[in-house]
């Protein structure tokens, strides 16, 4: 009984160790993901001098 329990523990440790290696591999795979962005549009937005409308800086908000 004790030997079987020890074998199960060793097997679980080996499987967990193997899965940990797969996670690192999957993070660095070479493929297109859904989180890919538009670099040209992003660079244009970063270099825009004043992207806000003129009234955006008005701090005098009058409530009706």
Buried (B, 14 or more C-beta within 10 A) or exposed (E): EEEEEEEEEEEEEEEEEEEEEEEEEEEEEEEEEEEEEEEEEEEEEEEEEEEEEEEEEEEEEEEE
